[in-house]
């Protein structure tokens, strides 16, 4: 009998995905024995060298503070002083897709989130991503070449197109594929057991 598949749809630079990290880590550990878990990246913002608008910077800073208040997630707000923020998450998406080839997607996601939210580094910059890949033991030259390759970028575009056919309403999203049907699973940012119960109700 084929096991159901739970798709975790995310963006490496999505602040709500960072807020969900602890609950997701627990949930996936509990689900792993009887559900296939697949990761898919949503691509919040395409490549851009333009500095993020003041309005967008203020919106994201307020979002970080909201997540801190509601979930208790830690953020390093110094990022806004030491980095030049750009609305560009595709590079980070390509990085986790490459890491997926080495069975290191979760590790790359963790590294990107910690670099961004705790260490005030900018994952929109290829140099940051290359450094993180090197720390994970991925060959630097190979990773660098793939990061700017058409092949990986096309894979990202195709994955985004697939996600658009699912009942995804933002990031993170949990989509359960069971008996050929997609089910959107409500996310609880503070209690993994509620989400676990929702998933079990379909099985």
Secondary structure, DSSP 8 states (H G I E B T S, - for coil): ----EEEEEE-TT-HHHHHHHHHHHHHHHHHTTTSEEEEEE--SS----SB--HHHHHHHHHHHHHHHHHH-----TTHHHHS--BS--HHHHHHHHHHHHTT-HHHHHHHHHHHHHTS---TTSHHHHHHHHHHTT--HHHHHHHHT-HHHHHHHHHHHHHHTTS---SSSEEEEEETTEEEEE---SS-HHHHHHHHHTT-
